[in-house]
Amino acid sequence: MSADDIGRHSSAIILPECIVSRRAETAITYLRERGFCPVWARPVDLDIELIGALRRFGPHSQGSLPIATRAILETMETAGSSLYIFLRYEGSARSDTSKHLSELKGLAFPEERDERHLRTVLDSKNPVFKMLHTPDDGQTFVGELGIIASYRPGFFRKTNGASHSPAEQLRQLYARSIAHDLDFAAALGRLKASVSQARLPRTRMASLQRVLGEAEKGVPFDWTKLFKLVDRHGLEISLWDRITICGHLTKYDWRPDIEAVLRSPSAAARRMSARDVYMLLRRSGYAGSYASVEAYIVELKQCKGTA
């Protein structure tokens, strides 16, 4: 692939949550309207090894995500087939087509994007439900091509007689998956119905009801408490109901917690080192790396210095 080809092409991976929620056509229409025309598409089954390689690559590696967050993301990303789409950009010339695509996609955090961004159009209200993946820039695009080719030999080889149109591939993916709206209240309601129908001793039912009450608040908490009980008692719950509940109860963004510590008016807080902040967060349940905490503190200080 020549440098000019790289400059005019990029890719998008439509993730399983976008497919089961039947929002993939909306994503493809959005891309077309902004000059990104699908050249070909092909399903790709992500596994932990490929996800890990992609996540470690590029300028925004997610390798330092908390353990619980990584766990639910990996469960979701491997819950069904994704759709890889190779894109050609036919809009006005850009110095970095992939970077432009990433900017259009928007960040995972809803409060950091607006109605123009693709993830907002896809109604992604929770940062766990990313809906799609795109490379951050041209260099990452090329690197990801190599990673996929390495982990999926023959993936980019054209198959004679097979349709590689996104519409046909989506039709097949939809036929193989059960639609799900990713609605937290509806998923929790179905779990509560399963609990109410279970024949459990009174003390065990009380424990389940107590943890369900915590979950019903819809604020992040340790969802492993809930599902340890659910699994222990063999209660029925669909995979995507489980993913939806865990996704909404997962604490994804620890940045406000770091800022709250640093804003404390006490002298001790003003003298607190990055290591001290990290250890305080660990006691609150943070399972990410020290490096990510340190990097965010440095970023905050730089922003303050340029303000």
Phi, psi and omega in degrees: 000126182284167179298324178294320177299316180299319181294336182256001184232159173202194182209162173218140173249111176282117189277163185305324181294330177287326180285312182292332178273002174060042180249005186294321179299322178299320179296316182293320177298317178302313181296316179301315183296342180250020171093002180262102185262126178296127176274314175199161181221151181206136177297147175222129176267113180279143172232176186300322183293313181292318178300316180298318180295317179294321183290328181282345186266150174096170186288343183240056180302139180256020183297341183264011178298148175305151186302314181298323180293314178300321183298314182288325177297315181293323176298316182291315184292339178255009184281352180183179180287145170260172178236115177274128180238123176271126189245142171246129182270122183246015177275192179296151187304138178233147178289332180213098183298318182294323177295320177298317178298316180298321178294321177295323181300317182088162182282167180291329184280119183303325183289350182252020175216172180232190187292347180280338186283148184298317181296330174290317177301325179278003177061042177275094184271352184235130183297342177290325180271089186282334177076317178205161176240137172225152177293148183289330182199180183299321179296318178294322178304312180295317179299321180290327174302316180294321180296313181295318178298326180286317183276339179230074182304135179084000183300322184269006178275129182292135180261119182299134176081353181267141176278130179247021178282141179303321182299315181291319179295320178294320179303317180290320179293321178295322181294334183266358183233154177265129182297144179214138184272357180059027182273119185298312183298319180294317180296317180293325177298320178293323177294319179298322178296320178296321179295316183296334181271351182284145176261095184235152173302152186303319182293321179290321177297320179297320179297316179297315181297322180296315181290324175299323177298321176297314182297325185296338178295338176075013178254153184305133172203175185287093184291348178296332176301314182295311188280342170296319179290318179301314182289322181299324183262007175062035181284144182280131174204135181288158180302315184284335170295317179299313180298316182297315180295311180299319181300319181284337182263359181277131175277110186263321188251110179263002183299318178300327179294319178297315181296321180298319178297315184288337179276351183302134184285351183291150179297325180299319181292323181294332180265002186292131179278168177300323179295321178296317179298316180300314181294325177295318178294322179301321180291340178268359176112359179293133181235018177277191184268157174297322183301322182290324176294313181300317181296321181289323177297317177299317179299317179298317180295322178294319178297319180295324181289334181263356182288000000 
